[in-house]
Amino acid sequence: MSEPLPAFAYAFAKHQGVVLLALGERARVGLREDANPAALLEARRSLGLELDVEVLPRSVFDRRLSELYADAALAGGGGDFDLPGNLDALAGDIPATADLLDAQDDAPVIRLINGLIAEAARIGASDVHIEPFESALVVRMRVDGVMREALRLPGRIAPLLVSRVKVMARLDIAEKRLPQDGRIGLTMGSKALDVRVSTLPARGGERVVMRILDKDQGTLTFEGLGMQPHVLAALQRALRVPNGIVLVTGPTGAGKTTTLYSALASLNDGRRNILTVEDPVEYAIDGVGQTQVNARVGMSFAAGLRAILRQDPDVVMVGEVRDPETAQIAVQASLTGHLVLSTVHTNDAPGAVTRLRDMGIEPFLLASSLRLVLAQRLLRRLCTACREPIAGDTRASAIRLLGDAAADATLYRAAGCAQCSHTGYAGRLGIHEVLEVDERMRQLIGANADEDTLAAAAFTDGHRLGGAARDAVLRGETTLEEAMRVTRQELQDHGGV
């Protein structure tokens, strides 16, 4: 049976604690555990059916309420969402009058923006891009790291959408020549969304990027990251050391911050003083002191790190080591008894050592302070509902690329179905390589060894990014095409393509 649309108004469902779960000859409804059972009388009158009642804990009820009414927002459901149809219908609802700034015509623009954000949250998009060109306005969303077009509108709509987003983010709608940054706090039922907004002047008009952050996903654990056992064991060993530097490396969007937050959650046992300086603070963690970078008032990573070291911390997280001053302070902090967690942008784990040297860190100091470097990427995970085994010449070509280990493995291709929006993929998985600084590695770093020498000593077992990507393909978790898209160079270095 397909998911029912909510039969009750959103305000009634939320405040009375009643939600429709299934509809048939009888109606199955969920009743929040602390709700007044008298609300069931109105629910029965509204539905005109006998009720089967299921008492739901508050957390389960809130999650069900958010999911059901978020879907209804774009499927023509009732309640407070009052959105007529899908995104195309919302776009078509904007009148083709000359004066679209008239107050009576504001509502379609507002509904369209709300619909875009609701759709992004529903499909798990990380970013919404509003891109004006001379001939059209294109709205694209980034889902599982890949951009997809969601909507194409007439170019004349662009100023209206951009102005509405600016109003919501409390930006200056009259300033169109300079980039601006802001935030929008939203709720969808019990789901809290934090939307970071960035505007950029361009030839066709102002471009807007809205980054969607679902705060309900902030409670992360190492188990949820899908690390292989040897990677998880190495990271946990490094976190048990009372001092030193633990770095997570990779490009933008590789999940570095998520890994650091999981590390903080594992350390947050109430016996340590944990402080962070971030840009921005993405997830609020109870028990952790989190500080936001603000360049306009001189609150840089270096200034924030210098300040929190006077707050008697045990563990310090710096969002990113991006300049020599921050690197120097982080090293000094680790040498004076603090555990420092941070990220750096490099392609692999040995590259982080070279990057810190380039920032002016002396090799002997780096050898003494560095405990572990974890490099990671994210691959799209195959949709298990529609993945299809490959055979024939396609399989033979894949085996040549993957090596003899693929001969006995079942290799899949992405087919696409309604469950995965016809992409063939649903969600992402992490692949990692880990460089532990043992006595041998410490000597090499102190002797200013190059990246190839460090890699040869660190990865004698072959556990590099390319190998991790290959293993994910052999386990049937992703496709060879996806592994090559994300880690082509690493696969080449590993002896593949």
C-alpha positions as CSV (number, residue, x, y, z in Angstrom):
1,M,0.0,0.0,0.0
2,S,1.3,3.5,-0.9
3,E,1.9,6.0,1.9
4,P,-1.3,7.8,2.7
5,L,-1.6,11.5,2.4
6,P,-2.4,13.2,5.7
7,A,-6.1,13.4,6.2
8,F,-5.8,15.9,9.1
9,A,-4.7,19.5,9.0
10,Y,-1.1,19.8,10.0
11,A,-1.9,22.0,13.0
12,F,-4.4,19.5,14.3
13,A,-2.0,16.6,13.9
14,K,0.8,18.4,15.6
15,H,-1.1,19.9,18.5
16,Q,-3.5,17.1,19.2
17,G,-0.9,14.3,18.7
18,V,-2.8,12.3,16.1
19,V,-1.4,11.1,12.7
20,L,-2.9,8.9,10.0
21,L,-0.7,5.8,9.5
22,A,-2.8,3.7,7.0
23,L,-6.1,3.8,5.4
24,G,-8.3,0.9,4.4
25,E,-11.6,-0.6,5.6
26,R,-10.5,0.8,9.0
27,A,-8.1,3.6,9.6
28,R,-4.9,3.0,11.6
29,V,-3.8,6.1,13.4
30,G,-0.9,6.9,15.6
31,L,-1.5,8.7,19.0
32,R,1.4,10.4,20.7
33,E,2.0,8.9,24.1
34,D,1.2,12.1,26.0
35,A,-1.8,13.2,23.8
36,N,-5.4,13.6,25.0
37,P,-7.3,10.5,23.7
38,A,-10.3,12.8,23.2
39,A,-8.7,13.9,20.0
40,L,-9.5,10.4,18.6
41,L,-13.2,11.4,18.5
42,E,-12.5,14.2,16.1
43,A,-10.2,12.0,14.1
44,R,-12.9,9.4,13.7
45,R,-15.5,12.0,12.8
46,S,-13.2,13.4,10.1
47,L,-12.3,10.0,8.6
48,G,-15.8,8.4,8.9
49,L,-14.1,5.1,9.7
50,E,-13.5,2.9,12.7
51,L,-10.0,3.4,14.2
52,D,-7.2,1.1,15.1
53,V,-5.0,3.1,17.5
54,E,-1.3,2.7,17.9
55,V,0.4,4.6,20.8
56,L,3.7,6.1,19.6
57,P,6.6,7.4,21.7
58,R,7.1,11.1,21.2
59,S,10.3,10.7,19.2
60,V,8.6,8.2,16.8
61,F,5.5,10.3,16.5
62,D,7.6,13.5,15.7
63,R,9.6,11.6,13.0
64,R,6.5,10.2,11.4
65,L,4.8,13.6,11.4
66,S,7.8,15.3,9.7
67,E,8.1,12.6,7.1
68,L,4.4,12.4,6.2
69,Y,3.8,16.2,6.0
70,A,7.1,16.9,4.2
71,D,6.0,14.4,1.5
72,A,2.5,15.9,1.4
73,A,3.9,19.4,0.9
74,L,4.9,18.4,-2.6
75,A,2.2,15.8,-3.4
76,G,-0.8,18.0,-3.0
77,G,-1.5,17.2,0.6
78,G,-3.6,19.3,2.9
79,G,-2.7,20.9,6.2
80,D,-0.6,24.0,6.7
81,F,1.6,23.3,3.7
82,D,-1.1,24.3,1.1
83,L,1.3,23.7,-1.9
84,P,-0.6,22.8,-5.1
85,G,1.3,19.9,-6.6
86,N,4.9,19.3,-7.4
87,L,7.7,21.8,-8.2
88,D,6.6,22.1,-11.8
89,A,3.1,22.9,-10.6
90,L,4.4,25.5,-8.2
91,A,6.4,27.1,-11.0
92,G,3.4,27.2,-13.2
93,D,1.4,28.9,-10.5
94,I,3.5,32.0,-10.9
95,P,1.4,34.4,-13.0
96,A,2.8,35.8,-16.2
97,T,1.9,39.4,-15.4
98,A,4.2,42.3,-16.0
99,D,4.1,43.4,-12.4
100,L,5.1,40.4,-10.4
101,L,6.1,42.5,-7.4
102,D,2.5,43.3,-6.7
103,A,1.6,42.1,-3.2
104,Q,-1.1,39.7,-4.4
105,D,1.4,37.9,-6.6
106,D,4.0,37.3,-3.8
107,A,2.3,34.1,-2.6
108,P,3.3,31.9,-5.6
109,V,7.0,33.0,-5.2
110,I,6.9,32.3,-1.5
111,R,5.3,28.9,-2.1
112,L,7.9,28.0,-4.7
113,I,10.8,28.8,-2.4
114,N,9.2,26.8,0.4
115,G,8.6,24.0,-2.0
116,L,12.2,24.0,-3.2
117,I,13.5,23.7,0.4
118,A,10.9,21.0,1.3
119,E,11.8,19.0,-1.8
120,A,15.5,19.3,-1.0
121,A,14.9,18.1,2.5
122,R,12.7,15.2,1.3
123,I,15.2,13.8,-1.2
124,G,18.3,14.5,1.0
125,A,19.9,17.2,-1.1
126,S,22.8,19.0,0.5
127,D,22.6,22.1,-1.7
128,V,20.1,24.0,-3.8
129,H,21.6,26.2,-6.6
130,I,19.6,29.0,-8.1
131,E,21.4,30.0,-11.3
132,P,20.2,32.8,-13.5
133,F,21.3,32.9,-17.1
134,E,20.2,35.2,-20.0
135,S,17.7,32.8,-21.4
136,A,16.5,30.9,-18.2
137,L,16.7,30.4,-14.5
138,V,17.9,27.0,-13.6
139,V,17.4,25.4,-10.2
140,R,19.7,22.4,-9.5
141,M,20.2,20.3,-6.4
142,R,23.2,18.3,-5.2
143,V,22.1,14.8,-4.1
144,D,24.7,12.3,-3.0
145,G,27.4,14.6,-4.2
146,V,26.1,14.9,-7.8
147,M,24.2,17.8,-9.3
148,R,20.8,17.3,-10.9
149,E,18.4,19.8,-12.5
150,A,15.2,20.2,-10.5
151,L,13.5,23.1,-12.3
152,R,13.9,25.5,-15.3
153,L,12.0,28.8,-15.2
154,P,11.8,32.0,-17.3
155,G,14.7,34.3,-16.6
156,R,12.4,37.1,-15.4
157,I,11.6,35.1,-12.3
158,A,15.2,35.3,-11.0
159,P,15.1,38.6,-9.2
160,L,11.9,37.6,-7.4
161,L,13.3,34.3,-6.1
162,V,16.7,35.9,-5.1
163,S,14.9,38.7,-3.3
164,R,12.7,36.3,-1.4
165,V,15.7,34.2,-0.3
166,K,17.5,37.3,0.8
167,V,14.6,38.4,2.9
168,M,14.4,35.0,4.6
169,A,18.2,35.1,5.3
170,R,18.0,38.7,6.5
171,L,20.4,40.0,3.8
172,D,20.5,43.4,2.1
173,I,18.1,43.0,-0.9
174,A,19.4,46.3,-2.3
175,E,23.0,45.2,-2.5
176,K,23.5,43.3,-5.7
177,R,27.2,44.1,-6.4
178,L,28.8,42.2,-3.5
179,P,28.6,38.6,-2.2
180,Q,26.6,38.1,0.9
181,D,26.2,35.2,3.4
182,G,23.4,34.5,5.8
183,R,21.4,31.7,7.5
184,I,17.7,30.7,7.6
185,G,16.3,28.7,10.5
186,L,13.4,26.5,9.5
187,T,11.3,23.7,10.9
188,M,9.3,21.0,9.1
189,G,7.2,19.5,11.8
190,S,9.7,18.4,14.5
191,K,12.6,18.4,12.0
192,A,14.9,21.4,12.4
193,L,16.7,22.6,9.3
194,D,19.5,25.1,9.1
195,V,19.9,26.7,5.7
196,R,23.2,28.5,4.9
197,V,22.7,31.0,2.1
198,S,25.4,32.4,-0.1
199,T,24.9,35.0,-2.9
200,L,27.3,35.8,-5.7
201,P,27.0,38.5,-8.4
202,A,27.3,37.0,-11.9
203,R,26.7,38.0,-15.5
204,G,23.1,36.7,-15.6
205,G,22.2,38.0,-12.2
206,E,22.8,37.0,-8.6
207,R,23.5,33.3,-8.1
208,V,22.3,31.8,-4.8
209,V,23.4,28.6,-3.1
210,M,21.4,27.3,-0.1
211,R,23.1,24.5,1.9
212,I,20.6,22.4,3.7
213,L,21.7,21.0,7.1
214,D,19.4,18.6,8.8
215,K,20.1,19.0,12.5
216,D,18.4,15.8,13.3
217,Q,21.3,13.9,11.7
218,G,23.8,15.4,14.1
219,T,23.9,12.4,16.5
220,L,26.5,10.4,14.6
221,T,28.6,7.4,15.7
222,F,31.5,5.6,14.2
223,E,29.3,2.7,13.4
224,G,27.2,4.9,11.2
225,L,30.2,6.0,9.2
226,G,30.7,2.5,7.8
227,M,34.5,2.5,8.4
228,Q,36.3,-0.8,7.8
229,P,37.6,-2.5,11.0
230,H,41.3,-1.6,10.5
231,V,40.5,2.1,9.9
232,L,38.1,2.3,12.9
233,A,40.7,0.6,15.2
234,A,43.5,3.0,14.1
235,L,41.3,6.0,14.7
236,Q,40.2,4.9,18.1
237,R,43.8,4.2,19.1
238,A,44.7,7.8,18.2
239,L,41.8,9.2,20.1
240,R,42.8,7.4,23.2
241,V,46.2,9.3,23.3
242,P,45.9,12.3,25.6
243,N,47.8,14.7,23.3
244,G,48.8,15.1,19.6
245,I,47.2,16.0,16.3
246,V,44.6,13.9,14.5
247,L,43.9,15.1,10.9
248,V,41.1,14.2,8.5
249,T,41.9,15.0,4.8
250,G,40.1,15.1,1.6
251,P,38.3,17.5,-0.9
252,T,35.3,19.6,-0.1
253,G,32.2,17.4,0.4
254,A,34.2,14.3,1.5
255,G,32.6,14.1,4.9
256,K,35.6,15.3,6.9
257,T,33.5,17.3,9.4
258,T,31.1,14.4,9.9
259,T,34.0,12.2,10.9
260,L,35.3,14.9,13.3
261,Y,31.9,15.3,14.9
262,S,31.7,11.5,15.4
263,A,35.1,11.6,17.1
264,L,33.9,14.4,19.4
265,A,30.8,12.4,20.3
266,S,33.0,9.4,21.2
267,L,35.2,11.6,23.5
268,N,32.3,13.6,25.0
269,D,31.9,11.5,28.2
270,G,31.7,14.4,30.7
271,R,35.2,13.9,32.0
272,R,36.9,16.2,29.4
273,N,36.7,19.8,28.5
274,I,36.0,19.8,24.7
275,L,36.2,23.1,22.8
276,T,35.9,23.8,19.1
277,V,36.4,26.7,16.7
278,E,34.4,26.2,13.4
279,D,33.3,27.9,10.3
280,P,30.4,27.4,10.6
281,V,29.1,25.5,13.6
282,E,27.2,22.7,11.8
283,Y,25.8,20.5,14.5
284,A,25.2,21.6,18.1
285,I,26.6,19.0,20.6
286,D,25.5,19.1,24.2
287,G,28.6,19.2,26.5
288,V,30.9,20.7,23.9
289,G,31.8,24.4,23.8
290,Q,31.5,25.5,20.1
291,T,32.8,28.8,18.8
292,Q,31.9,30.4,15.4
293,V,34.6,32.0,13.2
294,N,33.7,35.6,12.3
295,A,36.3,37.2,10.0
296,R,34.6,40.6,10.0
297,V,35.4,41.1,13.6
298,G,38.8,39.4,13.5
299,M,37.7,36.1,14.9
300,S,39.8,33.8,12.7
301,F,40.7,30.1,13.2
302,A,44.0,31.3,14.7
303,A,42.5,33.9,17.0
304,G,39.8,31.4,18.2
305,L,42.3,28.6,18.8
306,R,44.6,31.0,20.7
307,A,41.6,32.0,22.9
308,I,40.2,28.6,23.6
309,L,43.7,27.4,24.8
310,R,43.2,29.7,27.7
311,Q,39.9,28.0,28.6
312,D,41.7,24.9,30.1
313,P,40.7,22.4,27.3
314,D,41.5,18.7,27.1
315,V,40.4,18.3,23.5
316,V,40.4,21.0,20.8
317,M,38.8,20.8,17.4
318,V,39.8,23.3,14.7
319,G,37.5,23.3,11.7
320,E,40.4,23.6,9.2
321,V,44.1,24.2,9.3
322,R,44.3,26.7,6.4
323,D,47.2,29.1,7.3
324,P,50.7,28.9,8.9
325,E,49.6,30.7,12.1
326,T,46.8,28.2,12.8
327,A,49.2,25.3,12.0
328,Q,51.8,26.6,14.4
329,I,49.3,27.1,17.3
330,A,47.8,23.7,16.7
331,V,51.3,22.0,16.9
332,Q,52.2,24.0,20.1
333,A,48.8,23.0,21.6
334,S,49.4,19.3,20.9
335,L,52.9,19.5,22.4
336,T,51.6,21.1,25.6
337,G,49.2,18.3,26.4
338,H,46.1,18.8,24.3
339,L,44.5,16.5,21.8
340,V,43.9,18.5,18.6
341,L,41.4,17.4,15.9
342,S,41.3,19.2,12.5
343,T,41.0,18.9,8.8
344,V,43.3,19.9,5.9
345,H,42.7,19.8,2.1
346,T,45.0,17.2,0.5
347,N,44.4,14.4,-1.9
348,D,45.7,11.6,0.3
349,A,47.1,11.0,3.8
350,P,50.9,11.4,3.1
351,G,50.0,14.7,1.4
352,A,49.0,16.2,4.8
353,V,52.5,15.9,6.1
354,T,53.9,17.8,3.1
355,R,51.1,20.4,3.4
356,L,52.0,21.1,7.1
357,R,55.7,21.4,6.1
358,D,54.8,23.9,3.4
359,M,53.1,25.9,6.2
360,G,56.4,26.2,8.0
361,I,56.1,23.4,10.6
362,E,59.5,22.1,11.4
363,P,59.8,18.3,10.6
364,F,61.0,17.4,14.1
365,L,58.0,19.2,15.6
366,L,55.6,17.5,13.2
367,A,57.1,14.1,14.0
368,S,56.5,14.7,17.7
369,S,53.0,16.0,17.4
370,L,51.2,14.1,14.6
371,R,49.4,10.9,15.7
372,L,47.2,10.0,12.7
373,V,46.1,11.2,9.3
374,L,42.8,9.8,7.9
375,A,42.1,10.4,4.2
376,Q,38.5,9.8,2.9
377,R,36.1,10.0,0.0
378,L,32.4,9.4,-0.4
379,L,31.0,7.0,-3.0
380,R,27.4,6.8,-4.0
381,R,25.9,3.5,-2.7
382,L,24.0,1.3,-5.1
383,C,20.2,1.1,-4.7
384,T,19.6,-2.5,-3.5
385,A,16.1,-2.4,-4.9
386,C,17.1,-2.1,-8.5
387,R,20.8,-3.0,-8.9
388,E,21.5,-5.5,-11.7
389,P,24.5,-7.9,-12.1
390,I,26.6,-7.3,-15.1
391,A,27.6,-10.0,-17.5
392,G,29.3,-10.7,-20.9
393,D,31.8,-8.3,-22.3
394,T,31.0,-5.6,-19.7
395,R,31.9,-8.0,-16.9
396,A,35.1,-9.1,-18.7
397,S,36.2,-5.5,-19.1
398,A,35.4,-4.8,-15.4
399,I,37.5,-7.8,-14.3
400,R,40.4,-6.6,-16.4
401,L,40.2,-3.3,-14.6
402,L,39.7,-4.7,-11.1
403,G,42.1,-7.6,-11.2
404,D,41.8,-11.3,-10.5
405,A,39.9,-10.7,-7.3
406,A,36.8,-9.7,-9.3
407,A,36.6,-13.1,-11.1
408,D,34.6,-14.7,-8.3
409,A,32.7,-11.5,-7.3
410,T,29.2,-10.4,-8.4
411,L,29.6,-7.0,-10.0
412,Y,26.6,-4.7,-10.4
413,R,25.4,-1.8,-12.5
414,A,23.0,1.0,-11.5
415,A,19.6,0.5,-13.1
416,G,17.3,3.1,-11.5
417,C,13.8,2.8,-10.0
418,A,11.3,5.1,-8.3
419,Q,12.8,4.3,-4.9
420,C,16.1,6.0,-5.9
421,S,14.6,8.7,-8.2
422,H,15.8,6.6,-11.2
423,T,19.5,7.3,-10.4
424,G,20.4,3.8,-9.4
425,Y,22.0,5.1,-6.2
426,A,20.7,5.7,-2.7
427,G,22.9,7.3,0.0
428,R,26.7,7.2,0.2
429,L,29.5,5.2,1.8
430,G,32.9,6.3,2.9
431,I,36.3,4.9,1.8
432,H,39.4,5.6,3.8
433,E,43.1,5.3,4.0
434,V,44.9,5.8,7.4
435,L,48.4,6.8,8.1
436,E,49.4,6.0,11.7
437,V,52.5,7.7,13.1
438,D,54.5,4.9,14.7
439,E,58.2,5.0,15.6
440,R,59.3,4.2,12.0
441,M,57.0,6.9,10.5
442,R,58.1,9.4,13.1
443,Q,61.7,8.9,12.0
444,L,60.8,9.4,8.3
445,I,58.8,12.6,9.0
446,G,61.7,13.9,11.1
447,A,64.1,13.1,8.3
448,N,62.0,15.1,5.9
449,A,61.1,12.1,3.7
450,D,59.0,12.6,0.6
451,E,55.4,11.5,0.1
452,D,56.3,8.3,-1.9
453,T,58.6,7.2,0.9
454,L,56.0,7.9,3.6
455,A,53.4,6.0,1.5
456,A,55.6,3.0,1.0
457,A,56.2,2.7,4.8
458,A,52.6,3.4,5.8
459,F,50.7,1.2,3.4
460,T,52.6,-2.0,3.3
461,D,49.3,-3.9,3.4
462,G,48.0,-2.0,0.4
463,H,45.0,-0.3,2.2
464,R,44.9,2.9,0.1
465,L,41.9,4.8,-1.3
466,G,42.1,3.0,-4.6
467,G,42.1,-0.4,-2.8
468,A,39.2,0.7,-0.6
469,A,37.2,1.8,-3.7
470,R,37.9,-1.5,-5.4
471,D,36.8,-3.5,-2.3
472,A,33.5,-1.5,-2.3
473,V,32.9,-2.6,-5.9
474,L,33.7,-6.2,-5.1
475,R,31.3,-6.2,-2.1
476,G,28.5,-5.0,-4.4
477,E,28.1,-1.7,-2.6
478,T,28.9,0.5,-5.6
479,T,29.7,0.4,-9.3
480,L,33.1,0.5,-11.0
481,E,31.9,3.7,-12.8
482,E,31.3,5.4,-9.5
483,A,34.6,4.2,-8.0
484,M,36.4,5.6,-11.1
485,R,34.5,8.9,-10.9
486,V,35.6,9.6,-7.4
487,T,39.1,7.9,-7.2
488,R,40.4,7.5,-10.7
489,Q,43.9,8.6,-9.9
490,E,44.0,6.4,-6.8
491,L,42.8,3.4,-8.8
492,Q,45.6,4.0,-11.3
493,D,48.2,4.3,-8.5
494,H,46.8,1.1,-7.1
495,G,47.5,-0.7,-10.3
496,G,44.0,-0.7,-11.8
497,V,42.8,1.3,-14.8
